[in-house]
């Protein structure tokens, strides 16, 4: 068992760019936190792994392919491997837990 403390990693200081921090990595999954400040740009590319976002705080829109979904605290979003997606229109600083399965960059 591992106990991880991620306190202090759920916000981006004023004027700073997006932040992603990985907190756990094993062969079958990785877990991190991703924070995007108001007005931040999410430039991520599709991943080769399945991905789950748990929205901790903030508001914005998640664009997946041609669909748009509002995201807000308490939501859990699943994005299948290789699906184009990105956060846009971040209206409140956004903080999400990100789970990749298998671990990010383990598949080609």
N, C-alpha and C positions, 0 to 999 in steps of 0.2 A: 504494500500500500504506500502511496505517496500523498502527502498533504501539501497543497500549494497555496501560497498566499500571494494574491495579486493586488492587494490594497495599493491605492495610489496610481494604478495603471488604467483607470477608467475615465480619464479625461485628458484632453490635450491643452497644454498651457496656451494662453492667448497668443496669437500670432504664429504659432507653430503649425507645421504641416501634419497630415494624417500620421498616425502611429500604429504599427502592428507589433505586438510582442508575443512571442511563443512562450508558453509556460510549461508545456509538457509535450514530449515526443517519444512515442514507442512505435514499433513497426505498423501496428494496425490503426493508429489514430494520432492526431496532434491537436492540441488545444491552445488557443491564444486569445488575445483581446485586440480589437480593432476599434480605433477612435477616429472620428472625422469631425472637425470643428464646423460650425455654421459656415456655409459657403465653400467648404472644402471640396476638392475634386477627387473622385475615386477612379484611378486609372488602372484598376486590376484587369487582368486578362483571364479567360476561362481556365479553370483548374482541371487537372486530369483526375481529381478525386471528388467524391461526393462531399458536400459541405452543408453544415447546419449553422445558422446564426441564431443566437438568443439575444434579443434586444434588451439591454439593461436600462438605458436612458436615451433620451433624445427623440427626434422625429426626422423623417426624411422619406424618400421614395426609393424603392428597389426596382430597377428595370431588369427584367429577365426576358431576353428575346424581344418580342413586340409587346409584352405585357408590363404594366406598371402597378406596383403594390405599395400602399402607404405602410410604413413601419413605425411602430411606437413601442414603448416599454411593455414587456410581458409577452411579446410576440416571438414565436419560434418559426423560422423559415428554412425550408429544405431546398437546396439547389443541386440538381444532379450534375455529375461529372461532365465537363466540357460544355456546359450551358453558359452562354454569354450573359453576364450580369454585372451591374454596378449600382452603387448608391448615388442618387442625384437629389437636388433640391433639399439639402440638409438644412432644416429650419431651426433646429435645436441641436446643440452638440450631441453627436451620436456615439454611443458606446455599445459594442456588441461582443459577446463571447463567440468565438469561431471554432467549430470542431470539423476537422478533416478526417475522412476515413477512406482508405488508409491514410497515414501521415502525409502531410503536404509534400509534394515533389517525390513521392515514392513510386508513382506510376509514370510511364513515359507517354 
